[in-house]
């Protein structure tokens, strides 16, 4: 075969089998496990760079009324996703063997949306991808930023120590 024909065959193969960079993407309808964890095709995916309150966690409103912020985060995420197709780009695994990934619905980054709406905080966001989202939610007093709350990682740590 000549070089032009090899190039054409290679291009057609890449088109037919997908681009290698997209081969590791996880795509499908998602079930919400909690405010920062979803499942697609039986695979647990933790949204990278964020931490949502735990299901049993309580936060307080500006007028000091308790509310189930963890449960609300999970319900809001489920409502936002609905039956949409979610596209996740894996970036590793956490200590529980869940896939860590940035997930989107169309152009909407779900992690960014959760933080911007005050339903999650930044977590191991070393690149600072969600810094401005968190600063904006805090400045508006949105969601968990409306009143006092314990960061989800601290809440889990205290809970483990009390068990």
N, C-alpha and C positions, 0 to 999 in steps of 0.2 A: 504494500500500500504506500501511496505517496503521502507526504506530510499533510497536505490540505485535506485529504480524505480522512486521515487519522484524527485531525482536529475536528472535523465535522462529526465523526462517529463519537468522539469524546463529548462534544457539546450536546449531542442528542441523548447520550447516556445520562449526562448530568441533568438534563431537562426531564427525562423519563423517571429517573430515580430520586430526584430532588437534590437540592444543594446540600453538601455535607454539613454546613453550619446549621441547617434546619433539621437534620436527622435526629438530633437529641432533644428537640422541642417536644413538649407534652401538650396536646391539644384535645379538647373535648368539653362536654358539659361537666360542670363541677358540682359536687355536693359540699356544703360547708360543714366543717367539723367544729370549728370555733372561729373567733374573730381574726385569726391569722393563719389558719390551716384549712386547706381544701383537699378534696380527693377527686382525681380524674382517672377513670379506668382502673380503679382499685389501688392507685398510687397516691400515698399521702404526700402533700406538698405544703411546706411551710413558706409563707411569703417572706422573702429575704429582706433584711434591713428594717423590719418593723416588729413591734411587740404589742399585741392587743391585750386588754384586761382578760383575766381568766373568767370562765363561765360563772363561777360562784363569787366573783369579786364585786364588791360594792364601792361606788364612788359617791361623792356628795355634790349636790347642786350649789349654785351661788347662795341660795337661801338655806343651806345646810341640810337639805333633805336627801336621804340616801336613795340611790337608784342602782339597778343591776347593770352596770356599765359593760361588763363582760358579755352578758346575755344580749344586750342591745347591740354590741359590736357584731356579734355573730348573726343576729337577725337582719341588721342593716346590710351586711355583706351578702347574705343569702338573697335579700330583696334586690340588691344591685346586680348580682349575677343573673338571677332568674334562670331562664333557660338558654342564655347566651353561650356561645362557644368561647371558652377561655384558652388563651395561648400562654404557655409558661416556658421560660428560658431557664433551664436548670443551671445552678452555679455551685453545686456541691451537695453535701449531706450534713445534717446536724447530728448531735450525739444520740438522738433517738432513731437514727437511720431514715428520717424523713428527707425527701428531696428539698433543698433550698432553691427557690426560684423567684424570679420577677415574673409576675403574671399580669396579663392584660385582657381587656375586652375591647376589641378595636384598638383605638389609640389611648384608652384609659388605663393607666397603671393603677392596679387595685391597691397596692401598698401606699402610693401617694394619696389616693382618694381617702383611704382609712385615716391617714395621718392628718390630711387637710381638714377633714370633717370632725377631728377631735375624738376619733374612736381608737386610736393607736398612737404609740410613741416610736421614735427611732430606736433601733436596737442593732448593735454591731453594724451601723451604717458608716463604716470607716471612710468611704468616699464622700460622704456628706450629701448623697443624692436627695435625701428627704429633709435636709436641714431647713430650707425655706418653707416647706409645707408645715413643719412643726412650729416654727416661729410664727407663722401666720395664724395657725389654730390657737396658739397660746395667746397671741395679741388680741384675738377676737373673743377669747374666753369660751371657745367652742368645745362642746362635748365634755370630755374629762377635764379640760382646762377651765371649766366654769367654776369649779370649787376644788376643795382639797381632794387628793387621791394619792394612792401609793402606786408607784411604777410597778407594772406587772411582774418584772423580775424580782423586785423586793418582796412583793406579795407572795410569790411562790416560795421564796427563801424562808420567809417567816412561817408560812404554812408548813413547810417540811420540818422546820425545827420544832413546831408544836405537836407534830404527830408522834 
